[in-house]
C-alpha cells in the first residue's frame, strides 16, 4: 500500500520535474532536474503538499488534494479525491490516509470514518522506492536532457528570477520543440508513474489482446486510461519551477496536455482517437530536515480495527 500510495503524490512532481525537464537546454534547468531527482529518490525528511485537476476531452473527471510527510522510516500521507457526481450536484469525496511507522501501516479510508486497517510493508525512507528499471528510465531522461541543447526555441526557457534566494524558471514546450526522442522518454516516465501510482497490476508489457474492455469499463476513468492507452504523446507543457538558495526544489506548478492514443482493441465504434488529457497541478516542498511524523496509536485516536490483519 505504501509503495503504491506515495508515488501518486510524487507522480505530479515526477511528471513536472523528471518528465517536463527532459527539454533542458542549459545548466539552469539542469539544476532543476538534479533537485527533482534528489527530492524523489534521496530525501528522507520533507513535506509535500499538492493539488491537481484532471480533464478528459475538456471535461473534468478528477480532483486531487494531498499531503505527504517523510520523516526517516516514518511517513504520513493524506490523499483526497474529488469526483464530479453525474447529476452535477458537486463532487463526491473519497480517499484515505496512510501512516507508516517503519514497516507497520495504518490505513484510514475517508468513506469508512472511525475505522482503520493494519498492514505491513518493507521499510522506506524516501518518497519513491528505486528499482533497476526506474533507475534506467530516470538516467535516460538525464541523458536526453544533456543532449537537448539547441533543440528548443528561444522562448522555451525563461529565467524569471535568479539570485541568492533561489531561482524561478518557466519551461514551455509545444509541438514545435518536442522531439520524437523526448516523446518516447515522456511515455516511459508516464508508464512508470502509472505503474507506481495508479495501477500496479496493469497490462503495460502485455500483448494488446490481453486488454479487455474500453476506456469507460474499468471502474474509473483513471484505470481506463491506464489499461487502454497504447501511447502518451506530449502535446504541450507549461511548467514553473522554484528552487531555494540551497538548491532544493520548493515548488512546481503549471499544466501538461497529453494525447492518449488508445489501443485498437479498446476503441469503441466512432470513438475519438486520440483523446486529450489535461493535468493542472501545484506542488510545494517544505520543512526539509524538520518534518516530524510521530508514532501512531490508533486506539488513542479513537479508531477501531475494521477487520483482521492482511
C-alpha positions, 0 to 999 in steps of 0.5 A: 500500500505504501509503495503504491500510495506515495508515488501518486503524490510524487507522480505530479512532481515526477511528471513536472520535474523528471518528465517536463525537464527532459527539454533542458537546454542549459545548466539552469534547468539542469539544476532543476532536474538534479533537485527533482531527482534528489527530492524523489529518490534521496530525501528522507525528511520533507513535506509535500503538499499538492493539488491537481485537476484532471480533464478528459476531452475538456471535461473534468473527471478528477480532483486531487488534494494531498499531503505527504510527510517523510520523516526517516522510516516514518511517513504520513500521507493524506490523499483526497479525491474529488469526483464530479457526481453525474447529476452535477450536484458537486463532487463526491469525496473519497480517499484515505490516509496512510501512516507508516511507522517503519514497516507497520501501516495504518490505513484510514479510508475517508468513506469508512470514518472511525475505522482503520486497517493494519498492514505491513510493508518493507521499510522506506525512507524516501518518497519513491522506492528505486528499482533497476528499471526506474533507475534506467528510465530516470538516467535516460531522461538525464541523458536526453536532457544533456543532449537537448541543447539547441533543440528548443526555441528561444522562448522555451526557457525563461529565467524569471528570477535568479539570485541568492534566494533561489531561482524561478524558471518557466519551461514551455514546450509545444509541438514545435520543440518536442522531439520524437526522442523526448516523446518516447522518454515522456511515455516511459516516465508516464508508464512508470508513474502509472505503474507506481501510482495508479495501477500496479497490476496493469497490462503495460508489457502485455500483448494488446489482446490481453486488454479487455474492455474500453476506456469507460469499463474499468471502474474509473476513468483513471484505470481506463486510461491506464489499461487502454492507452497504447501511447502518451504523446506530449502535446504541450507543457507549461511548467514553473519551477522554484528552487531555494538558495540551497538548491532544493526544489520548493515548488512546481506548478503549471499544466501538461496536455497529453494525447492518449492514443488508445489501443485498437482493441479498446476503441469503441465504434466512432470513438475519438482517437486520440483523446486529450488529457489535461493535468493542472497541478501545484506542488510545494516542498517544505520543512526539509530536515524538520518534518516530524511524523510521530508514532501512531496509536490508533486506539488513542485516536479513537479508531477501531480495527475494521477487520483482521490483519492482511 
